[in-house]
Amino acid sequence: MTVIDANRMHEIETRYPEYFHRSFRQRFGGLMILIATLLYSLYAVWFFDLPKLFTEAHWERVGIYLSQWVSYDVQPEFRIEGDGSIDIRYPRFSPLGDNPHPDWLVNNPDGSITVSISGTSRNVTVSKSETIVTAHGISVPVDVSSGAPKVVGPVPGWMTVYDDNVLADLGFAGNVSISVDRVKIRKRFIGWANFIFDTQSSFFDKPVSEVVSLIVSGPRIKPNQSNLSLAFDDIWNNSEWQHGDVWTKLFQTIVMAFLGTLLGSLTAFPLAFLAARNITPNRLLNQILKRFFDFLRSVDMLIWALFLTRAFGPGPLAGSGAIFLTETGTLGKLYSEGLENIDNKPREGIKSTGAQTVLVHRYGIMPQIVPIFVSQTLYQWESNVRGATIIGAVGAGGIGLKLWEAMRTNANWENVAYMVILILIVVFIFDTASNALRHRLMGTKTH
């Protein structure tokens, strides 16, 4: 074992003072950051009153919304008339069409009607004097012959009794609302109803084999139009899902992102040369342009969209303008910083030959910055596809406005799911394509 004497130790301390005489920040900096983070987290919990928010949140709505994303429901209403007959009514624009005859609804010989909610284990039988709800292995009669509905026997946990109404919650399968003169049933199905053909289509409710046969070799449904063209028109103009309008708005969003990013990059490119200190040795001009870039990008894209919709009215022009202004600031800053970090040796070598400024930029600067600039621009374009969806919600056009309209009704959550899935697919495609192009330009391999 080597023994270090006092002189040698003093020499080492003198040579490496940073290891033996560390400052307070170096010794306790990590601990102070940890304590500050913990204190800030506690402050945020207090400031936003997170415990109260979590306890008062309507968590049950999460399941409701998710179930509506992947399903649809049919809501028949059974009205008990004065003569004891039962009148069946469906809401307007029912997924079953104008004259529905579902096989899950059975008219019994005694005049009652049995509705299968989920197979044979959950059903409802409606008669003039009582409604019997069968679920969870038991049958619960509800007397409707008197002034208010009354549950006969013990009330199960899945049934709630109000003054003039009895509500039976059957889980995902649906629910039943029972009053004296009417019974409302919500029956839920997995899938998106009428996604291909709506109830007004000539192909509605036909088997797939029959639809294919009609399109391929069947007689014309409309004499002046082929069945293939008719089927496409019916799908494109589906009144319930509005495929044509949704896809048009989606295309608008893509065009908004592309046009805004393209114009922003074309504007930022020459301005970046003027803002870069090593390219344009004019401090005043450098600072003016950099502060101009800061101003453009400090105002959020959503705020620009609000300004422009007031100026030009709702539509994709306002959306493209908002993206253009934001990207001019963002790309201008990125481009100018990229120019300030180039290697000046190639530029100086070409300048020493007496070449013109344009040629110096073309051969001394461009080969260094083009891959980086294109990579940054592609990333911004990919990001703006998502951003264009958000600004559409304030009237800037595109699918964002369509999505916001569907959410505001609080009833068309399956349409919301449809548009969200389309947006995710588009973002995924653009992300993959953008990554591939960036790696190709930068000369790196994708994994």
Summary of the structure (lengths in Angstrom):
residues: 447
radius of gyration: 34.1
end to end distance: 49.7
largest distance: 114.7
contacts: 1281
relative contact order: 0.07
helix: 56%
strand: 14%
